Amino acid sequence: MRKFGAGMVTMGVYDIISDIIHYSFAGEPLWFFEDIITYGLTADIAILATRGNLFLSKKQWLNAIEGGILGFSWSVVHPFFTFGFIAPLVFGFIPNPTRVYFLFETYAVGLTIIGIIASLLANRVIKLIVSAVIIFSLSSTESTVLPRKFLTFWSFH
């Protein structure tokens, strides 16, 4: 997820799969575009702002700041864009500014905290994946045969 557009593609795939599982193609197609435009574009802006190095800082507090900013930006997107613009078009109601501000205030705190926690976990997962790829690439250059210990453990005599 280091290229601009990966966030929107990820949200598009997620939305299609969740619609298949939950609604079986009976969901509102406007929400598909809303997820891509709001959450996917927000993630892509974060990728663009970090030059493709999202959550890859060696200092954990910088990753936490990136996650907090991304979580806060998602708290701006949902109340203002969804409840202020898309939902009135879909459901035909008049947007209530008090409700929009209330949702923003409640989302801002929770999503900022969740963004900080998720960024620290994402950094750890990135480190595990990179180390696993390095170990696999080193072991695959030495020998392509499985170790005897592995074969004896999985043999069913």
Backbone as a printed PyTorch tensor [residue, N CA C, xyz], in Angstrom:
tensor([[[  0.8370,  -1.1800,   0.0000],
         [  0.0000,   0.0000,   0.0000],
         [  0.8790,   1.2400,   0.0000]],

        [[  1.6890,   1.3480,  -1.0210],
         [  2.5720,   2.4990,  -1.0950],
         [  2.2870,   3.3740,  -2.3050]],

        [[  1.2810,   3.0570,  -3.0740],
         [  0.9640,   3.8110,  -4.2760],
         [ -0.3380,   4.5710,  -4.0850]],

        [[ -0.3900,   5.7570,  -4.6870],
         [ -1.6170,   6.5340,  -4.6530],
         [ -2.6860,   5.7840,  -5.4470]],

        [[ -3.8460,   5.5930,  -4.8530],
         [ -4.9240,   4.8280,  -5.4670],
         [ -5.1660,   3.5020,  -4.7760]],

        [[ -4.1930,   3.0520,  -3.9730],
         [ -4.3490,   1.7720,  -3.2740],
         [ -5.4670,   1.8350,  -2.2450]],

        [[ -5.6450,   2.9750,  -1.6090],
         [ -6.7220,   3.1160,  -0.6290],
         [ -8.0910,   3.0320,  -1.2750]],

        [[ -8.2480,   3.6760,  -2.4170],
         [ -9.5400,   3.6430,  -3.1040],
         [ -9.8310,   2.2570,  -3.6640]],

        [[ -8.8080,   1.5800,  -4.1990],
         [ -9.0030,   0.2180,  -4.6980],
         [ -9.3540,  -0.7180,  -3.5490]],

        [[ -8.6580,  -0.5680,  -2.4260],
         [ -8.9390,  -1.4100,  -1.2600],
         [-10.3560,  -1.2080,  -0.7630]],

        [[-10.8050,   0.0360,  -0.6730],
         [-12.1730,   0.2950,  -0.2320],
         [-13.1930,  -0.2090,  -1.2430]],

        [[-12.8730,  -0.1350,  -2.5320],
         [-13.7750,  -0.6550,  -3.5580],
         [-13.9330,  -2.1660,  -3.4660]],

        [[-12.8110,  -2.8690,  -3.3100],
         [-12.8680,  -4.3310,  -3.1730],
         [-13.5960,  -4.7150,  -1.8930]],

        [[-13.2950,  -4.0240,  -0.7900],
         [-13.9740,  -4.2970,   0.4740],
         [-15.4810,  -4.0860,   0.3400]],

        [[-15.8700,  -3.0050,  -0.3080],
         [-17.2930,  -2.6980,  -0.4330],
         [-18.0150,  -3.7130,  -1.3090]],

        [[-17.3740,  -4.1440,  -2.3940],
         [-17.9910,  -5.1580,  -3.2590],
         [-18.1560,  -6.4760,  -2.5160]],

        [[-17.1110,  -6.9120,  -1.8190],
         [-17.1880,  -8.1820,  -1.0870],
         [-18.2110,  -8.1000,   0.0360]],

        [[-18.2350,  -6.9950,   0.7690],
         [-19.2090,  -6.8770,   1.8560],
         [-20.6310,  -6.7890,   1.3230]],

        [[-20.8250,  -6.1490,   0.1670],
         [-22.1650,  -6.1100,  -0.4310],
         [-22.6020,  -7.5020,  -0.8860]],

        [[-21.6880,  -8.2800,  -1.4360],
         [-22.0250,  -9.6460,  -1.8610],
         [-22.4190, -10.4890,  -0.6580]],

        [[-21.6420, -10.3870,   0.4080],
         [-21.9160, -11.2050,   1.6040],
         [-23.1750, -10.7330,   2.3190]],

        [[-23.3260,  -9.4250,   2.4870],
         [-24.4140,  -8.9220,   3.3150],
         [-25.7020,  -8.6560,   2.5330]],

        [[-25.6020,  -8.0310,   1.3610],
         [-26.8010,  -7.6190,   0.6310],
         [-27.0870,  -8.4360,  -0.6190]],

        [[-26.1250,  -9.2030,  -1.0980],
         [-26.2140,  -9.9680,  -2.3400],
         [-26.6700,  -9.0800,  -3.5000]],

        [[-25.9020,  -8.0430,  -3.7640],
         [-26.1060,  -7.0860,  -4.8570],
         [-27.4080,  -6.3030,  -4.7530]],

        [[-28.0100,  -6.2350,  -3.5910],
         [-29.2150,  -5.4350,  -3.4200],
         [-28.9170,  -4.1470,  -2.6540]],

        [[-27.6500,  -3.8800,  -2.3840],
         [-27.2830,  -2.6750,  -1.6520],
         [-27.3510,  -1.4410,  -2.5260]],

        [[-27.2730,  -0.2920,  -1.9050],
         [-27.3290,   0.9770,  -2.6120],
         [-25.9840,   1.2350,  -3.2840]],

        [[-25.9350,   1.3510,  -4.6210],
         [-24.6460,   1.5530,  -5.2950],
         [-24.0040,   2.9020,  -4.9880]],

        [[-24.7910,   3.8640,  -4.5260],
         [-24.2160,   5.1590,  -4.1920],
         [-23.2540,   5.0560,  -3.0020]],

        [[-23.5290,   4.1320,  -2.0750],
         [-22.6270,   3.9520,  -0.9340],
         [-21.2810,   3.3980,  -1.3780]],

        [[-21.2660,   2.6350,  -2.4670],
         [-20.0110,   2.1280,  -3.0190],
         [-19.1020,   3.2950,  -3.3900]],

        [[-19.6420,   4.2630,  -4.1070],
         [-18.8440,   5.4240,  -4.4950],
         [-18.5150,   6.3030,  -3.3010]],

        [[-19.4140,   6.3620,  -2.3390],
         [-19.1680,   7.1690,  -1.1420],
         [-17.9950,   6.6120,  -0.3500]],

        [[-17.9180,   5.2970,  -0.2040],
         [-16.7880,   4.7010,   0.5200],
         [-15.4730,   4.9340,  -0.2010]],

        [[-15.4880,   4.7890,  -1.5100],
         [-14.2620,   4.9940,  -2.2760],
         [-13.8180,   6.4500,  -2.2030]],

        [[-14.7620,   7.3630,  -2.3850],
         [-14.4080,   8.7830,  -2.4190],
         [-13.9950,   9.2830,  -1.0370]],

        [[-14.6880,   8.8560,   0.0060],
         [-14.3820,   9.4060,   1.3250],
         [-13.2100,   8.6860,   1.9870]],

        [[-13.3900,   7.4360,   2.3650],
         [-12.3620,   6.7380,   3.1280],
         [-11.1600,   6.3730,   2.2710]],

        [[-11.4110,   5.9110,   1.0470],
         [-10.2920,   5.5490,   0.1830],
         [ -9.4410,   6.7370,  -0.2030]],

        [[-10.0950,   7.8410,  -0.5660],
         [ -9.3490,   9.0380,  -0.9390],
         [ -8.5910,   9.6050,   0.2550]],

        [[ -9.1580,   9.5230,   1.4390],
         [ -8.4680,  10.0060,   2.6340],
         [ -7.2010,   9.1980,   2.8880]],

        [[ -7.2870,   7.8780,   2.7440],
         [ -6.0920,   7.0410,   2.9020],
         [ -5.0700,   7.3560,   1.8090]],

        [[ -5.5360,   7.5970,   0.5960],
         [ -4.6090,   7.9220,  -0.4900],
         [ -3.9350,   9.2670,  -0.2910]],

        [[ -4.6430,  10.2180,   0.2660],
         [ -4.0250,  11.5120,   0.5780],
         [ -2.9470,  11.3310,   1.6400]],

        [[ -3.1980,  10.4520,   2.6150],
         [ -2.1800,  10.1670,   3.6330],
         [ -0.9650,   9.4840,   3.0080]],

        [[ -1.1970,   8.5770,   2.0620],
         [ -0.0860,   7.9230,   1.3610],
         [  0.6970,   8.9500,   0.5590]],

        [[ -0.0100,   9.8420,  -0.1130],
         [  0.6460,  10.8750,  -0.9040],
         [  1.4350,  11.8350,  -0.0140]],

        [[  0.8750,  12.1980,   1.1310],
         [  1.5470,  13.1350,   2.0340],
         [  2.8130,  12.5360,   2.6410]],

        [[  2.8360,  11.2160,   2.8520],
         [  4.0260,  10.5650,   3.4220],
         [  4.9450,  10.0140,   2.3440]],

        [[  4.6510,  10.3140,   1.0830],
         [  5.4500,   9.8510,  -0.0680],
         [  5.5520,   8.3340,  -0.1090]],

        [[  4.4580,   7.6650,   0.2180],
         [  4.4140,   6.2100,   0.1520],
         [  4.9860,   5.5040,   1.3580]],

        [[  5.3530,   6.2340,   2.3790],
         [  5.9550,   5.6360,   3.5720],
         [  5.0230,   5.7290,   4.7710]],

        [[  3.7740,   5.3720,   4.5830],
         [  2.8010,   5.4480,   5.6580],
         [  3.1180,   4.4080,   6.7240]],

        [[  3.2690,   4.8280,   7.9470],
         [  3.5640,   3.9930,   9.1170],
         [  4.9150,   3.2880,   9.0070]],

        [[  5.8580,   3.8420,   8.2940],
         [  7.1610,   3.2010,   8.1450],
         [  8.2860,   3.9560,   8.8430]],

        [[  7.9630,   4.8520,   9.7340],
         [  8.9860,   5.5980,  10.4520],
         [  9.6360,   4.7030,  11.5030]],

        [[ 10.9030,   4.9550,  11.7620],
         [ 11.5870,   4.1700,  12.7950],
         [ 11.1730,   4.6200,  14.1990]],

        [[ 10.6420,   5.8220,  14.3040],
         [ 10.1890,   6.3470,  15.5940],
         [  8.6980,   6.0720,  15.7310]],

        [[  8.3290,   5.3630,  16.7900],
         [  6.9360,   4.9610,  17.0000],
         [  6.0070,   6.1610,  17.1890]],

        [[  6.4960,   7.2180,  17.7920],
         [  5.6210,   8.3660,  18.0350],
         [  5.2410,   9.0630,  16.7370]],

        [[  6.1070,   8.9930,  15.7080],
         [  5.7280,   9.5630,  14.4090],
         [  4.6270,   8.7360,  13.7490]],

        [[  4.7150,   7.4150,  13.8970],
         [  3.6560,   6.5430,  13.3720],
         [  2.3380,   6.8140,  14.0880]],

        [[  2.4140,   7.0340,  15.3900],
         [  1.2060,   7.3260,  16.1620],
         [  0.5840,   8.6560,  15.7190]],

        [[  1.4280,   9.6390,  15.4200],
         [  0.9060,  10.9280,  14.9390],
         [  0.2320,  10.7480,  13.5780]],

        [[  0.8630,   9.9700,  12.6870],
         [  0.2510,   9.7060,  11.3730],
         [ -1.1010,   9.0160,  11.5300]],

        [[ -1.1700,   8.0240,  12.4200],
         [ -2.4300,   7.3200,  12.6550],
         [ -3.4840,   8.2140,  13.2640]],

        [[ -3.0770,   9.0840,  14.1840],
         [ -4.0250,  10.0100,  14.7760],
         [ -4.5790,  11.0000,  13.7630]],

        [[ -3.7150,  11.4860,  12.8840],
         [ -4.1730,  12.4150,  11.8370],
         [ -5.1090,  11.7080,  10.8740]],

        [[ -4.7740,  10.4740,  10.4820],
         [ -5.6400,   9.7260,   9.5760],
         [ -6.9860,   9.4180,  10.2330]],

        [[ -6.9840,   9.0200,  11.5080],
         [ -8.2340,   8.7790,  12.2230],
         [ -9.0720,  10.0390,  12.3570]],

        [[ -8.4110,  11.1570,  12.6510],
         [ -9.1450,  12.4240,  12.7510],
         [ -9.7370,  12.8210,  11.4060]],

        [[ -8.9980,  12.6100,  10.3290],
         [ -9.5350,  12.9740,   9.0120],
         [-10.7410,  12.1150,   8.6490]],

        [[-10.7470,  10.8520,   9.0760],
         [-11.9350,  10.0230,   8.8420],
         [-13.1140,  10.5170,   9.6720]],

        [[-12.8420,  11.0890,  10.8390],
         [-13.9500,  11.6210,  11.6400],
         [-14.5340,  12.8850,  11.0120]],

        [[-13.7690,  13.5880,  10.2080],
         [-14.2880,  14.7540,   9.4870],
         [-15.1340,  14.2980,   8.2970]],

        [[-14.6660,  13.2710,   7.6110],
         [-15.3010,  12.8230,   6.3770],
         [-16.7160,  12.2960,   6.6110]],

        [[-16.8880,  11.4220,   7.5730],
         [-18.1830,  10.7510,   7.7320],
         [-19.3240,  11.7000,   8.1010]],

        [[-19.2000,  12.5060,   9.1410],
         [-20.3330,  13.3790,   9.4710],
         [-20.6280,  14.4280,   8.4010]],

        [[-19.5880,  15.0920,   7.9010],
         [-19.8260,  16.2000,   6.9790],
         [-20.1950,  15.7210,   5.5780]],

        [[-19.4490,  14.7550,   5.0490],
         [-19.7140,  14.3310,   3.6810],
         [-20.9130,  13.3890,   3.6110]],

        [[-20.9580,  12.4020,   4.5080],
         [-22.0410,  11.4150,   4.4340],
         [-23.3560,  12.0000,   4.9340]],

        [[-23.3760,  12.4950,   6.1800],
         [-24.6340,  12.9850,   6.7470],
         [-24.9980,  14.3850,   6.2680]],

        [[-24.0340,  15.1140,   5.7580],
         [-24.3430,  16.4460,   5.2640],
         [-24.6140,  16.5080,   3.7750]],

        [[-24.1640,  15.4890,   3.0190],
         [-24.3090,  15.5690,   1.5720],
         [-24.9400,  14.3170,   0.9530]],

        [[-24.3270,  13.1510,   1.1630],
         [-24.7900,  11.9220,   0.4870],
         [-26.1160,  11.4240,   1.0700]],

        [[-26.2090,  11.2940,   2.3820],
         [-27.4270,  10.7470,   2.9970],
         [-28.6710,  11.5900,   2.7000]],

        [[-28.6140,  12.9190,   2.7000],
         [-29.8050,  13.6710,   2.2910],
         [-30.2330,  13.3840,   0.8540]],

        [[-29.2780,  13.1170,  -0.0250],
         [-29.6330,  12.7580,  -1.4020],
         [-30.2940,  11.3850,  -1.4780]],

        [[-29.7640,  10.4350,  -0.6950],
         [-30.2790,   9.0630,  -0.7510],
         [-31.6210,   8.9600,  -0.0380]],

        [[-31.7070,   9.5060,   1.1680],
         [-32.9030,   9.3320,   1.9910],
         [-33.8810,  10.4950,   1.9060]],

        [[-33.4560,  11.6170,   1.3550],
         [-34.3470,  12.7450,   1.1590],
         [-34.6520,  13.5510,   2.4020]],

        [[-33.7680,  13.5500,   3.3910],
         [-34.0320,  14.3750,   4.5680],
         [-33.1990,  15.6460,   4.5190]],

        [[-33.5820,  16.5990,   5.3280],
         [-32.8450,  17.8600,   5.4180],
         [-31.7490,  17.6770,   6.4600]],

        [[-30.4980,  17.9600,   6.1090],
         [-29.4160,  17.7480,   7.0780],
         [-29.5650,  18.6530,   8.2930]],

        [[-29.3040,  18.0910,   9.4480],
         [-29.3830,  18.8050,  10.7070],
         [-27.9610,  19.1680,  11.1430]],

        [[-27.5910,  20.4460,  11.1600],
         [-26.2240,  20.8220,  11.5250],
         [-25.8370,  20.3950,  12.9330]],

        [[-26.7880,  20.3870,  13.8430],
         [-26.4840,  19.9560,  15.2100],
         [-26.0830,  18.4930,  15.2370]],

        [[-26.7820,  17.6670,  14.4760],
         [-26.4400,  16.2400,  14.4070],
         [-25.0660,  16.0400,  13.7640]],

        [[-24.7900,  16.8070,  12.7060],
         [-23.5030,  16.6820,  12.0300],
         [-22.3640,  17.0550,  12.9780]],

        [[-22.4960,  18.1550,  13.7150],
         [-21.4590,  18.5680,  14.6560],
         [-21.3300,  17.5920,  15.8150]],

        [[-22.4570,  17.0440,  16.2930],
         [-22.4050,  16.0540,  17.3600],
         [-21.6670,  14.8020,  16.8950]],

        [[-21.9750,  14.3290,  15.6930],
         [-21.2800,  13.1560,  15.1600],
         [-19.7910,  13.4350,  14.9830]],

        [[-19.4680,  14.6370,  14.5250],
         [-18.0510,  14.9870,  14.3640],
         [-17.3320,  14.9700,  15.7010]],

        [[-17.9330,  15.5490,  16.7220],
         [-17.2810,  15.5930,  18.0340],
         [-17.0800,  14.2060,  18.6160]],

        [[-18.0840,  13.3400,  18.4700],
         [-17.9540,  11.9990,  19.0320],
         [-17.0080,  11.1310,  18.2100]],

        [[-17.0410,  11.2700,  16.8970],
         [-16.1460,  10.4790,  16.0450],
         [-14.7010,  10.9220,  16.1950]],

        [[-14.4680,  12.2180,  16.3810],
         [-13.1050,  12.7430,  16.4260],
         [-12.2950,  12.1000,  17.5420]],

        [[-12.8760,  11.9780,  18.7020],
         [-12.1500,  11.4050,  19.8330],
         [-11.8810,   9.9190,  19.5930]],

        [[-12.9330,   9.1840,  19.2710],
         [-12.7910,   7.7330,  19.1100],
         [-11.9100,   7.3400,  17.9450]],

        [[-12.1040,   7.9640,  16.7920],
         [-11.3240,   7.5790,  15.6180],
         [ -9.8720,   8.0210,  15.7110]],

        [[ -9.5960,   9.0970,  16.4180],
         [ -8.2030,   9.4880,  16.6300],
         [ -7.4880,   8.4570,  17.4890]],

        [[ -8.1310,   8.0000,  18.5440],
         [ -7.5360,   6.9650,  19.4010],
         [ -7.3840,   5.6550,  18.6330]],

        [[ -8.4050,   5.2640,  17.8920],
         [ -8.3320,   4.0330,  17.1030],
         [ -7.2440,   4.1460,  16.0340]],

        [[ -7.0980,   5.3240,  15.4220],
         [ -6.0430,   5.5300,  14.4230],
         [ -4.6570,   5.3850,  15.0180]],

        [[ -4.4570,   5.8900,  16.2280],
         [ -3.1590,   5.7570,  16.8950],
         [ -2.8530,   4.2900,  17.1730]],

        [[ -3.8150,   3.5730,  17.7270],
         [ -3.6050,   2.1550,  18.0330],
         [ -3.3840,   1.3510,  16.7560]],

        [[ -4.1850,   1.6160,  15.7300],
         [ -4.0570,   0.8770,  14.4770],
         [ -2.7230,   1.1580,  13.7870]],

        [[ -2.2210,   2.3910,  13.8900],
         [ -0.9370,   2.6950,  13.2540],
         [  0.2100,   1.9590,  13.9290]],

        [[  0.1590,   1.8410,  15.2460],
         [  1.2040,   1.0990,  15.9550],
         [  1.1410,  -0.3850,  15.6170]],

        [[ -0.0730,  -0.9260,  15.5130],
         [ -0.2190,  -2.3250,  15.1060],
         [  0.2060,  -2.5270,  13.6530]],

        [[ -0.1320,  -1.5750,  12.7840],
         [  0.2570,  -1.6870,  11.3710],
         [  1.7670,  -1.6430,  11.2220]],

        [[  2.4370,  -0.8260,  12.0070],
         [  3.8950,  -0.7800,  11.9540],
         [  4.4890,  -2.1140,  12.3640]],

        [[  3.9200,  -2.7270,  13.3670],
         [  4.4180,  -4.0360,  13.8220],
         [  4.1820,  -5.1070,  12.7600]],

        [[  3.0260,  -5.0910,  12.1290],
         [  2.7240,  -6.0640,  11.0740],
         [  3.6610,  -5.8670,   9.8850]],

        [[  3.9350,  -4.6130,   9.5260],
         [  4.8610,  -4.3360,   8.4190],
         [  6.2340,  -4.9080,   8.7350]],

        [[  6.7050,  -4.7270,   9.9640],
         [  8.0120,  -5.2640,  10.3500],
         [  8.0230,  -6.7860,  10.2870]],

        [[  6.9360,  -7.4410,  10.7220],
         [  6.8750,  -8.8980,  10.6620],
         [  6.8630,  -9.4020,   9.2270]],

        [[  6.1250,  -8.7450,   8.3610],
         [  6.0680,  -9.1640,   6.9610],
         [  7.4220,  -8.9830,   6.2910]],

        [[  8.0630,  -7.8470,   6.5280],
         [  9.3790,  -7.6030,   5.9220],
         [ 10.3930,  -8.6230,   6.4160]],

        [[ 10.3960,  -8.9250,   7.7150],
         [ 11.3480,  -9.9060,   8.2310],
         [ 11.0460, -11.3020,   7.6970]],

        [[  9.7690, -11.6520,   7.5300],
         [  9.4270, -12.9570,   6.9710],
         [  9.8530, -13.0680,   5.5120]],

        [[  9.7030, -11.9950,   4.7550],
         [ 10.1360, -12.0030,   3.3510],
         [ 11.6410, -12.1300,   3.2590]],

        [[ 12.3560, -11.4430,   4.1380],
         [ 13.8210, -11.5390,   4.1310],
         [ 14.2590, -12.9500,   4.4950]],

        [[ 13.6550, -13.5290,   5.5250],
         [ 14.0170, -14.8920,   5.9350],
         [ 13.6900, -15.8810,   4.8270]],

        [[ 12.5360, -15.7420,   4.1910],
         [ 12.1530, -16.6500,   3.1150],
         [ 13.0850, -16.5230,   1.9190]],

        [[ 13.4610, -15.2890,   1.5830],
         [ 14.3470, -15.1080,   0.4320],
         [ 15.7360, -15.6510,   0.7130]],

        [[ 16.2160, -15.5340,   1.9570],
         [ 17.5150, -16.0970,   2.2990],
         [ 17.4710, -17.6260,   2.3040]],

        [[ 16.3910, -18.1980,   2.8140],
         [ 16.3030, -19.6550,   2.8800],
         [ 16.0460, -20.2620,   1.5080]],

        [[ 15.3730, -19.5410,   0.6240],
         [ 15.0860, -20.1040,  -0.6930],
         [ 16.3110, -20.0710,  -1.5960]],

        [[ 17.2680, -19.1890,  -1.3230],
         [ 18.4760, -19.1690,  -2.1400],
         [ 19.4270, -20.2980,  -1.7540]],

        [[ 19.3750, -20.7500,  -0.5110],
         [ 20.2770, -21.8070,  -0.0690],
         [ 19.8370, -23.1760,  -0.5670]],

        [[ 18.5460, -23.4640,  -0.4030],
         [ 18.0710, -24.7840,  -0.7850],
         [ 16.5830, -24.7150,  -1.0630]],

        [[ 16.1420, -25.4500,  -2.0660],
         [ 14.7180, -25.4870,  -2.3680],
         [ 14.0510, -26.7190,  -1.7720]],

        [[ 14.8210, -27.5760,  -1.1130],
         [ 14.2750, -28.7800,  -0.5010],
         [ 13.8260, -28.4470,   0.9140]],

        [[ 12.6900, -29.0030,   1.3350],
         [ 12.2050, -28.7630,   2.6880],
         [ 13.1230, -29.4350,   3.7070]],

        [[ 13.2970, -28.8290,   4.8540],
         [ 14.1390, -29.4520,   5.8780],
         [ 13.5720, -30.7890,   6.3430]],

        [[ 14.4820, -31.6860,   6.7470],
         [ 14.0800, -33.0200,   7.1790],
         [ 13.1830, -32.9550,   8.4120]],

        [[ 13.4630, -31.9990,   9.3060],
         [ 12.6550, -31.8480,  10.5130],
         [ 11.1960, -31.5410,  10.1490]],

        [[ 10.9900, -30.6950,   9.1430],
         [  9.6420, -30.3550,   8.6950],
         [  8.9530, -31.5750,   8.0970]],

        [[  9.6730, -32.3320,   7.2810],
         [  9.0720, -33.5020,   6.6310],
         [  8.7050, -34.5840,   7.6440]],

        [[  9.5440, -34.8000,   8.6420],
         [  9.2290, -35.8390,   9.6260],
         [  8.0820, -35.4100,  10.5240]],

        [[  7.9520, -34.1110,  10.7740],
         [  6.8460, -33.6450,  11.6010],
         [  5.5180, -33.8350,  10.8900]],

        [[  5.4850, -33.6250,   9.5780],
         [  4.2340, -33.7010,   8.8340],
         [  3.9970, -35.0490,   8.1850]],

        [[  4.8750, -36.0100,   8.3750],
         [  4.6390, -37.3220,   7.7840],
         [  3.6260, -38.0960,   8.6240]],

        [[  2.7530, -38.8180,   7.9660],
         [  1.6920, -39.5490,   8.6550],
         [  1.9550, -41.0310,   8.5010]],

        [[  2.7930, -41.5960,   9.3500],
         [  3.1020, -43.0360,   9.2700],
         [  2.0360, -43.8300,   9.9620]]])
